[in-house]
Amino acid sequence: MNVSIHPKYSSLNFLLNSRASIRHDRHALGGTVLKDGVPQADVLVVIFHRNKLEVFAVTRTKPDGTWRINGLAEQPEKSLFGIALPPNVTYNAEIADWLSQAAPNPPPLVEAVTE
């Protein structure tokens, strides 16, 4: 059986927003865990710092296989990796490497037009 972390935000389901964020606690990671194309519920998702090998964040997937961790401190691009650990041992855990966070989009610029 094949388990994969299917990203929603980029080719790895993670996106780095290049716009600077004033606050550093509003970044997020998220995705969908699939097994043979079927969303998996209650899968433990653990995010680690690549260079420190320290746990950065932990969550579980929802019934639709999605997961999201909000309110994270900003980290350098591609400095994280994640492991999806299934609730039973019928298949192997899956690793996603070189993860980057998504920052919220800033509000659109409003330009005043004067004549």
Residue pairs with C-beta under 8 A, 6 or more apart in sequence:
1 35
1 36
1 90
1 91
2 35
2 36
2 91
3 33
3 34
3 35
3 40
3 84
3 86
3 91
3 92
3 93
3 94
4 33
4 34
4 35
4 94
5 12
5 13
5 31
5 32
5 33
5 34
5 45
5 82
5 84
5 94
5 96
6 13
6 31
6 32
6 33
6 34
7 13
7 14
7 31
7 32
7 96
8 30
8 31
8 32
8 66
9 15
9 30
9 31
9 102
10 100
12 96
12 98
12 99
13 30
13 31
13 32
13 96
14 29
14 30
14 31
14 96
14 99
14 100
14 101
14 102
15 100
15 101
15 102
16 77
16 100
16 101
16 102
16 103
17 102
17 103
17 104
17 105
19 103
19 105
19 106
21 27
21 74
21 103
21 104
21 106
24 73
24 74
25 71
25 72
25 73
26 70
26 71
26 72
26 103
26 104
27 71
27 72
27 73
27 74
27 75
27 101
27 102
27 103
28 68
28 69
28 70
28 71
28 72
28 101
28 102
28 103
28 104
29 47
29 57
29 68
29 69
29 72
29 80
29 82
29 99
29 101
29 102
30 66
30 67
30 68
30 69
30 102
31 45
31 66
31 67
31 68
31 82
31 96
32 39
32 61
32 64
32 65
32 66
32 67
33 39
33 40
33 43
33 45
33 61
33 65
33 67
33 84
33 94
34 40
34 65
35 86
35 91
38 65
39 61
39 63
39 64
39 65
39 66
40 61
40 65
40 84
40 86
41 61
41 62
41 63
41 64
41 65
42 60
42 61
42 87
43 60
43 61
43 65
43 67
43 84
43 85
43 86
43 87
44 58
44 59
44 60
44 84
44 85
44 87
45 58
45 59
45 60
45 61
45 67
45 69
45 82
45 83
45 84
45 85
46 55
46 57
46 58
46 82
46 83
46 85
47 55
47 56
47 57
47 58
47 69
47 80
47 81
47 82
47 99
48 54
48 55
48 56
48 80
48 81
48 82
48 83
49 56
49 75
49 79
49 80
50 78
50 79
50 80
50 81
50 97
50 98
51 79
56 72
56 75
56 80
57 69
57 72
59 67
59 68
59 69
60 67
61 67
61 84
72 101
74 101
74 103
75 100
75 101
77 100
78 98
78 99
78 100
79 99
79 100
80 99
80 100
80 101
81 95
81 96
81 97
81 98
81 99
82 95
82 96
82 99
83 93
83 94
83 95
83 96
84 93
84 94
84 95
84 96
85 93
86 93
